[in-house]
Amino acid sequence: MQIIAMWARTRIDKRFHYAWVAVAVSFLVMLITAATRATPSIMMVPLEQDFGWTRSSISLALSINLALFGLMGPFAAAAMERFGLRRTVLCALSLLATAVALSNFMQQSWQMSVLWGVIVGCSTGATAMTLGATVVSRWFKARRGLAMGILTASTATGQLIFLPTMASIVAQHGWRPVVLIVAAAIAVVVLVAFLFLPERPADLGLPLYGEPDDAPLAPPEARKNLLAIAFGALGRAVKQRDFWLLFFSFFVCGASTNGYIGTHFIAMCGDYGLDPVKGASILAAMGALDLVGTTLSGWLSDRFNNRVLLFWYYGLRGLALIYLPYAFGLSYFGLPVFALFYGLDWIATVPPTVRLTNDVFGSRDAPIVFGWIVAGHQLGAAFAALLAGVLRNSLGSYTVATMISGGLCLAAAVTVLRIHRRGPLASPVVAS
């Protein structure tokens, strides 16, 4: 850490702040988290074939994963405040690598529920969006939207890099080599985080990005009980209408992304005669588009009204989902058009949501309150993952589930216009 501190002090004079290194390391952590959470989507059909498990039983394990992933958010943010960001991240990644490696020995569906549902769900909950919000809050005074956009885009990049390759390995060698590769990749990221992720700028003798070089360094806050931190912030938040509007909109965000498309899209492609590699390649293309869309969304959230941005994001996503069942029937332009609009929009909602959370609740409570909002995101994802699996088993297709998801997005598009409404609808937010 002393070497990092010396390097940081020399580089700060050359207009480069170590905050961007913290973003890069956090991006890598969130990338491997996203790749790990995307892995079961390519394992669904092979697990059915190997063990005779039903789509509903596999969806149940993934639903548990998604729910715990979200519910861990506020407690992960509180743990970062109580025990330290580095310690929390390193412990979570180590536990994640262990659980993924052990899944190579699964024989029963309940073992998948324990490993991929409970342990992976809890571990990834500490190394995903809540981590990004905490890093942005601790390291940045200016350009918070851009930094959060870059970190959020790690989800797309994880899919872009890993999914097609993993799908190809599954097609040729089965699902077991994939879980070992993912576990090894997580172990590498543990080492990178250990070496290059400081606790906060003050540990390196640096101000926040955007503060003057001579700004007083922020002292560490007094450590409190973890539950008191998490539930104290929640108690203050639930008294405000804006919390419930943000919670509902993010519930819909999770239901329409991780829960439905992220979990079931590859299996849905199989219903229309597309093999898993092609389905994974389409998801990867959407991931590449989202890398652009979410980073741009972060840039826009520093400059324009975030409610209006969310209105367009949810509205366009809803229309894309309603179009999806028809896309498979169009020979050339069907799925590419869906991938274009849905991909650019995939999780572009995150930077404006983080910005609004900071505006409403302040920098002290915002990371923990956002953790509770992420819980809503993942409860929505768990709801959609399970419901889509049940509807597919009952009706033989995903069409009804797709229409429900699209309708929820259109409802969210209207709802977000009421969040933090303090002035004219189109009033811009001046970049800091």
Buried (B, 14 or more C-beta within 10 A) or exposed (E): EEEBBEEBEEBBEEEEBBBBBBBBBBBBBBBBBBBBBBBBBBBBBBBBEBBEBEBBBBBBBBBBBBBBBBBBBBBBBBBBBBEBBBEBBBBBBBBBBBBBBBBBEBEEBEBBBBBBBBBBBBBBBBBBBBBBBBBBBBBBBBBBBBBBBBBBBBBBBBBBBBBBBBBBBBBEEEBBBBBEBBBEBBBEBBEBBEEBBBBBBBBBEBBBBBBEEEEEBEEEEEEEEBEEBBBBBBEBBEEBEBBBBBBBBBBBBBBBBBBBBBBBBBBBBBBBEBBBBBBBBBBBBBBBBBBBBBBBBBBBBBBBBBBBBBBEBBBBBBBBBBBBBEBBEEEEEBBBBBBBBBBBBBBBBBBBBBBBBBBBBEEEBBBBBBBBBBBBBBBBBBBBBBBBBBBBEEEEBBBBBBBBBBBBBBBBBEBBBEBBEEEEEEEEBEBE
